[in-house]
Amino acid sequence: MLIPIPYVHAGIGLTMALTSIPLILRRVPMNRAYGIRIRKAYVSAENWYALNAFGGKLLLGYGVLLIVFGLLALSTAPAPSSPWAPVFLLVPLLGLVPVLLLIVAYARGLPEG
């Protein structure tokens, strides 16, 4: 059984939103498995928490956007077996690119050490 694509978007959005909350609240200590893991984040604990709080807010917003998109698209989404299904699945996920670019731009403003 194939899962309708809007449910996939909503599920990804919900997962992203829920996993971003500890980052926003600065509850995730420096590690190599969970959080915004770029070079600037590992310079100091201050950088880690600042970068993860900023990135967490962006990811929370994007996650909520995906949830809303998924719910609004329930009646218009192509069937999972449609040739348009991959396009409908991937295009909304491309919104993650600007989010990641904003995180990298924010990191450039953080101190080197």
MOZIGI-V774952 format. One record per run of one state. SS is the DSSP state (~ for helix, > for strand, _ for the rest). FROM is the first residue (numbers start at 1). TO is the last residue. If there is no record, write none. Layout:
((SS	FROM	TO) (SS	FROM	TO))
This chain:
((_	1	4) (~	5	24) (_	25	38) (~	39	42) (_	43	44) (~	45	72) (_	73	84) (~	85	93) (_	94	95) (~	96	108) (_	109	113))
